[in-house]
Every structure is written in C-alpha cells, then in structure tokens.
Amino acid sequence: MSFGLHYSNPAPAGAQSDFTLSTSSSIRTALVPVLLVAVAILATCTPLVAAPPQRPRNEHGDQPPIARVPEEQQRRKLVSGRQPEYPESVRAKGIQGTVKLDVRIDEDGRVMHIRVVSGHPMLSTLAVDAVKTWRFHATYVDGVRAAVLSQFRIQFPPPPPENSDQKRRDERQRKA
C-alpha cells in the first residue's frame, strides 16, 4: 500500500505547476465506498428546507399578537383601497358568484398575505387584485398592535338578464 503526495514549487509564468496525488489502485478501490458513505451522511445532515420565516417583531422585540377578526368588524376598519372590478368580458361569459379569501393583515393595517379559499379562478384573481390594495386601521389586543386574520367574502353581482336593454325600452314605452 503506497500513498504519495508530490508537490513542486510553482512554475514560472506560462508553465503548468506540478501537483499530483498518487495512490495505489487498492487504496482507490477501498476509498470509493467510504467516500460514498461520507457523502450520504453529509447529505442527510444538511437541512434541505429553510426554517419558516419569523413573524415581524415590534419595537420592543416581541412578536405581535394575532387576532381573528370577523369580516364585518374588519370591514369597518377599512381606510383605503379599491373595490373589485367586474369587467364586462367576465359578465358576458356569465361568470358570477362569491370568492372567499383568508387575509392576513399586519399590525400596521397592510394586507400581507391572501389565500383563496373558494371561488371561480377568474373572479378570484379580480378579488385578490383588489384586496391587495386595502389598508386598515390598526387592531389592538390588550393595548398592543396586533396582526389580524380575517376571512372576506367578495360578491360579484350576477350578470344582467339577456335583452335587458330591450326590456327597459319596452317598459318606458308602456309608461309613456
């Protein structure tokens, strides 16, 4: 069994240095399974998933409490934001209904996370786009600002009945 390491001084510019590792074939054959086992052990020791993100901390370093607030109560705290659009293209396809969203609001009243619970995918996109713009007054729990979890139902009105313009004209003519 022989193992040798040979290193010569760095070569002049432009020439290659001479660094070699020489081992007998029996050592190489014996080392391969050992190296494979070592790699497998290291792979199992290394976490593949990052730790979940920490909740933001307040000015005292404490994590803010989280309050579950009913939709009606949270809607009264709405300061700004736009209502969902109901485009004519969606209305014309007869798509209507309610979208349910779970919304996490930070202690400053900003929407931080939205999860669609149910609803038509096209309407869900419209609802999420609108709710992202919402801003609320802060919620307090025991005198401390709190993050909020709330569920919102966004109702998209039903499409108008077919020939509604014609029905309106007919009613006007009867009244006249």
C-alpha positions in Angstrom: 0.0 0.0 0.0 1.6 3.2 -1.0 0.3 6.7 -0.8 2.3 9.7 -2.1 1.9 13.4 -2.5 4.3 15.2 -4.7 4.4 19.0 -5.0 6.9 21.0 -6.8 7.4 24.8 -6.4 5.1 27.0 -8.5 6.2 27.0 -12.1 7.3 30.2 -13.9 4.6 32.3 -15.6 3.1 30.4 -18.6 4.2 27.0 -17.4 2.0 24.5 -15.5 2.7 23.6 -11.9 3.3 20.0 -11.0 0.9 18.8 -8.3 -0.1 15.2 -8.2 -1.7 12.8 -5.9 -0.7 9.2 -6.4 -2.2 6.3 -4.8 -2.2 2.6 -5.4 -5.3 1.1 -7.1 -6.2 -0.9 -4.0 -6.5 2.2 -1.9 -8.6 3.9 -4.5 -10.9 0.9 -4.7 -11.2 0.9 -0.9 -11.8 4.7 -0.7 -14.7 4.9 -3.1 -17.3 3.2 -0.9 -16.0 5.1 2.1 -16.4 8.4 0.3 -19.9 7.5 -0.9 -21.0 6.7 2.6 -19.5 10.0 3.8 -21.3 12.0 1.2 -24.6 10.2 2.1 -24.1 11.0 5.7 -23.4 14.7 5.0 -26.4 14.9 2.7 -28.7 13.7 5.5 -27.3 16.1 8.0 -27.7 19.2 5.8 -31.2 20.7 6.1 -32.9 20.9 2.7 -35.7 23.2 3.8 -35.2 26.6 5.2 -36.6 27.5 8.6 -40.1 29.2 8.4 -39.9 33.0 8.4 -40.2 34.7 11.7 -43.2 36.9 12.4 -42.2 40.6 12.4 -41.2 42.0 15.8 -42.5 45.2 17.4 -40.2 48.0 18.7 -39.7 46.0 21.9 -38.5 42.9 20.1 -41.7 41.0 20.9 -43.7 39.3 18.2 -47.1 40.9 17.7 -50.2 39.0 18.8 -52.5 37.7 16.1 -56.3 38.4 16.4 -59.0 36.6 14.5 -61.5 39.3 13.5 -64.9 38.7 11.8 -65.3 40.1 8.4 -68.0 42.7 9.3 -65.8 44.1 12.1 -62.7 44.3 9.9 -64.5 45.9 7.0 -65.4 48.8 9.4 -61.7 49.4 9.8 -61.1 49.7 6.1 -59.3 53.0 5.4 -58.5 52.8 1.7 -58.3 50.5 -1.3 -60.4 49.8 -4.3 -63.4 47.5 -4.8 -63.0 44.6 -7.2 -63.8 45.2 -10.8 -66.4 43.2 -12.6 -65.4 43.6 -16.2 -67.9 43.3 -19.0 -65.9 40.4 -20.5 -66.4 38.4 -17.4 -70.0 39.4 -17.0 -70.7 38.5 -20.7 -69.4 34.9 -20.0 -72.0 34.6 -17.2 -69.3 34.2 -14.6 -70.7 35.2 -11.2 -70.5 34.2 -7.5 -68.7 34.7 -4.3 -65.0 34.4 -3.7 -63.8 33.6 -0.1 -60.4 34.8 0.9 -58.3 34.3 4.0 -56.4 37.5 4.6 -53.5 38.3 7.0 -53.1 41.9 7.9 -50.0 43.1 9.7 -50.1 45.3 12.8 -49.9 48.5 10.7 -53.0 47.5 8.7 -51.3 46.4 5.5 -52.5 43.3 3.7 -49.6 40.8 3.9 -51.0 37.5 2.7 -54.1 36.4 0.8 -55.2 32.8 0.3 -58.1 31.9 -1.9 -60.5 29.6 -0.1 -63.1 29.2 -2.8 -64.4 30.9 -5.9 -64.1 30.9 -9.7 -60.5 31.3 -10.7 -61.2 34.4 -12.9 -63.2 36.0 -10.1 -60.6 35.0 -7.6 -57.9 36.9 -9.5 -60.1 40.0 -9.6 -60.8 39.8 -5.9 -57.2 39.2 -4.9 -56.0 42.2 -7.0 -58.4 44.5 -5.2 -57.8 43.2 -1.7 -54.1 43.7 -2.2 -54.8 47.5 -2.3 -56.8 47.5 1.0 -55.4 49.3 4.1 -57.0 49.1 7.6 -56.8 50.9 10.9 -54.6 49.1 13.3 -56.1 46.4 15.6 -55.2 46.4 19.3 -55.1 43.4 21.7 -54.5 44.4 25.3 -53.2 47.8 24.2 -50.7 46.3 21.8 -51.0 46.5 18.0 -51.9 43.0 16.6 -51.8 41.3 13.3 -55.2 40.2 12.0 -56.5 37.0 10.4 -59.9 37.5 8.7 -62.0 35.9 6.0 -63.6 38.1 3.4 -66.4 37.2 1.0 -66.3 39.2 -2.2 -69.6 39.0 -4.1 -69.6 39.5 -7.8 -73.1 40.6 -8.9 -75.0 38.3 -11.3 -74.8 39.3 -15.0 -77.7 41.3 -16.3 -80.5 39.2 -17.8 -80.4 38.8 -21.6 -82.0 41.6 -23.6 -82.3 43.8 -20.5 -81.9 46.9 -22.7 -84.9 45.8 -24.8 -86.9 45.1 -21.6 -86.1 48.7 -20.3 -87.2 50.2 -23.7 -90.5 48.2 -23.6 -91.2 49.4 -20.0 -90.6 53.0 -21.0 -92.9 52.7 -24.0 -95.7 51.2 -21.8 -95.4 54.1 -19.3 -95.5 56.7 -21.9 
